[in-house]
């Protein structure tokens, strides 16, 4: 009899110690870009390889970081990226350049083919920011691009693009929406720049 009571009490106590994890919401980097064709022809006989992006460790992670004020940084506990922003932004730049048809071919970093040009990408910022009392929030995207000649390993041209978008809501969902719009703006700036480079 005592054994049965002991087992029941033990099960009751152990069940009270278990914690349920909140469901994790995954978000995608998915900017809504218009079709971007180009009439520039100077690069049409060149092949371009897009190198894997450089970035901070936070941008390489699926954890969704946000900043408060000047020095504090946190991670959302119930939200994360479906893929790391580093990889997703890299893929969006490849897709943009393939769509514009400015180059003879656009290759990913994993391609074994040689190319005439290499595009280096440095994602300097891609994060949601809050003020000190969490009453305001914005998303910031800063990306630097450098076009290299593979025959000389020299930089042909380089530029940095930036966009800051206020969020509609003070949460992860609002941050993701604003970050996608900021990236969309940066990609449109990138397209304009490449058209000038290849004019």
C-alpha positions as CSV (number, residue, x, y, z in Angstrom):
1,X,0.0,0.0,0.0
2,X,2.8,2.4,1.0
3,X,4.6,1.6,-2.3
4,X,1.5,2.6,-4.3
5,X,1.2,5.9,-2.4
6,X,4.9,6.6,-2.9
7,X,4.7,6.0,-6.7
8,X,1.6,8.2,-7.0
9,X,3.3,11.0,-5.0
10,X,6.5,10.7,-7.0
11,X,4.7,10.9,-10.3
12,X,2.7,13.9,-9.2
13,X,5.8,15.7,-8.0
14,X,7.8,14.9,-11.2
15,X,4.9,16.0,-13.5
16,X,4.8,19.4,-11.7
17,X,8.5,19.9,-12.5
18,X,8.1,19.6,-16.2
19,X,7.9,22.8,-18.3
20,X,6.2,23.3,-21.6
21,X,8.2,25.1,-24.3
22,X,6.3,27.9,-26.1
23,X,5.8,27.3,-29.8
24,X,8.6,28.7,-31.9
25,X,7.5,30.9,-34.9
26,X,9.9,30.9,-37.8
27,X,10.2,33.9,-40.2
28,X,11.7,34.2,-43.6
29,X,13.8,36.8,-45.3
30,X,11.6,37.3,-48.3
31,X,11.7,40.8,-49.9
32,X,9.0,41.6,-52.4
33,X,11.1,42.6,-55.4
34,X,9.7,43.8,-58.8
35,X,11.1,42.3,-62.0
36,X,14.3,44.2,-62.7
37,X,15.5,44.0,-66.3
38,X,18.3,46.1,-67.7
39,X,19.5,47.5,-71.0
40,X,23.1,47.8,-69.9
41,X,25.4,45.6,-72.0
42,X,29.0,46.2,-70.9
43,X,28.9,43.2,-68.5
44,X,27.0,40.9,-70.8
45,X,30.1,38.9,-71.8
46,X,31.3,38.5,-68.2
47,X,30.6,35.7,-65.8
48,X,30.1,36.6,-62.2
49,X,30.5,34.5,-59.1
50,X,28.8,35.7,-55.9
51,X,31.0,34.8,-52.9
52,X,29.5,33.7,-49.6
53,X,28.7,36.8,-47.5
54,X,30.7,38.1,-44.6
55,X,28.8,39.1,-41.5
56,X,28.8,39.0,-37.7
57,X,28.0,35.7,-35.9
58,X,24.6,37.0,-35.0
59,X,23.6,37.4,-38.7
60,X,24.9,33.9,-39.4
61,X,22.5,32.4,-36.8
62,X,18.8,31.6,-37.1
63,X,18.4,33.2,-33.7
64,X,16.5,36.5,-34.0
65,X,18.4,39.2,-32.3
66,X,17.2,42.7,-31.4
67,X,18.9,45.7,-29.8
68,X,17.8,48.1,-27.1
69,X,19.5,51.5,-26.9
70,X,23.2,51.8,-27.6
71,X,24.7,48.7,-25.9
72,X,22.1,46.0,-25.1
73,X,21.3,43.1,-27.4
74,X,18.8,40.3,-26.8
75,X,17.3,37.2,-28.5
76,X,13.6,36.6,-29.1
77,X,12.6,33.5,-27.2
78,X,9.6,32.5,-29.3
79,X,10.7,33.7,-32.8
80,X,13.6,32.7,-35.1
81,X,14.6,32.8,-38.7
82,X,13.8,29.8,-40.9
83,X,17.3,30.3,-42.4
84,X,20.1,32.5,-41.3
85,X,19.9,36.1,-42.7
86,X,23.5,35.7,-44.0
87,X,22.5,32.8,-46.3
88,X,19.1,34.2,-47.2
89,X,20.4,37.7,-48.2
90,X,23.2,36.0,-50.2
91,X,20.6,34.0,-52.1
92,X,18.4,37.1,-52.7
93,X,21.4,39.0,-54.2
94,X,22.1,36.0,-56.5
95,X,18.4,35.9,-57.5
96,X,18.5,39.6,-58.2
97,X,21.5,39.4,-60.5
98,X,20.2,36.4,-62.3
99,X,16.9,38.2,-63.0
100,X,18.5,41.4,-64.3
101,X,20.6,39.4,-66.9
102,X,23.4,42.0,-66.7
103,X,26.0,39.3,-66.8
104,X,26.6,36.3,-69.1
105,X,26.1,34.1,-66.1
106,X,25.8,34.5,-62.3
107,X,27.2,31.6,-60.3
108,X,26.9,30.8,-56.6
109,X,30.0,30.4,-54.3
110,X,29.7,26.6,-54.5
111,X,30.1,26.5,-58.3
112,X,33.4,24.9,-59.5
113,X,33.4,27.1,-62.6
114,X,35.9,29.9,-63.1
115,X,34.4,33.4,-63.4
116,X,35.6,36.7,-64.8
117,X,34.4,38.7,-61.8
118,X,33.7,38.0,-58.1
119,X,31.2,39.9,-56.0
120,X,32.1,40.1,-52.3
121,X,29.3,40.9,-49.9
122,X,29.7,42.3,-46.4
123,X,26.4,42.4,-44.4
124,X,27.2,45.0,-41.8
125,X,23.8,45.2,-40.1
126,X,20.5,43.5,-40.4
127,X,18.7,43.9,-37.1
128,X,15.7,45.4,-35.3
129,X,16.4,48.3,-32.9
130,X,14.3,49.6,-29.9
131,X,14.8,52.8,-28.0
132,X,15.5,52.7,-24.3
133,X,11.9,52.4,-23.1
134,X,10.7,50.1,-26.0
135,X,8.3,52.8,-27.2
136,X,9.8,52.9,-30.7
137,X,11.4,50.5,-33.1
138,X,13.0,50.4,-36.5
139,X,14.9,47.9,-38.8
140,X,18.3,48.6,-40.2
141,X,20.0,47.0,-43.1
142,X,23.6,47.9,-44.3
143,X,25.3,45.9,-47.0
144,X,28.6,46.6,-48.7
145,X,29.5,45.2,-52.1
146,X,32.8,44.9,-53.9
147,X,33.3,43.8,-57.5
148,X,36.7,42.1,-58.1
149,X,38.5,41.2,-61.3
150,X,39.7,37.6,-60.9
151,X,42.6,37.9,-63.3
152,X,44.2,40.6,-61.2
153,X,42.5,40.0,-57.8
154,X,41.9,43.8,-57.7
155,X,38.8,45.7,-56.7
156,X,37.0,47.3,-59.6
157,X,34.4,49.2,-57.7
158,X,32.8,49.1,-54.2
159,X,29.8,50.7,-52.5
160,X,27.7,50.5,-49.4
161,X,23.9,50.6,-49.3
162,X,21.8,51.3,-46.3
163,X,18.1,51.5,-45.4
164,X,16.2,52.2,-42.2
165,X,12.5,51.4,-41.9
166,X,10.2,52.1,-38.9
167,X,8.3,49.1,-37.7
168,X,4.5,49.0,-37.6
169,X,4.4,46.9,-34.4
170,X,6.8,46.6,-31.5
171,X,7.4,42.8,-31.8
172,X,9.3,40.3,-33.9
173,X,6.6,40.3,-36.6
174,X,6.9,44.0,-37.0
175,X,10.7,43.7,-37.1
176,X,10.6,41.0,-39.8
177,X,8.3,43.1,-42.0
178,X,10.5,46.2,-41.7
179,X,13.7,44.2,-42.2
180,X,12.3,42.7,-45.5
181,X,11.3,46.2,-46.7
182,X,14.7,47.5,-45.8
183,X,16.4,44.7,-47.7
184,X,14.0,45.3,-50.6
185,X,15.2,49.0,-50.6
186,X,18.9,47.9,-50.5
187,X,18.4,45.5,-53.4
188,X,16.8,48.2,-55.5
189,X,19.8,50.5,-54.8
190,X,22.1,47.6,-55.7
191,X,20.3,47.1,-59.0
192,X,20.6,50.8,-59.9
193,X,24.3,50.7,-59.0
194,X,25.0,47.6,-61.1
195,X,23.3,49.2,-64.0
196,X,25.6,52.2,-63.7
197,X,28.7,49.9,-63.3
198,X,27.7,48.0,-66.5
199,X,26.6,51.0,-68.6
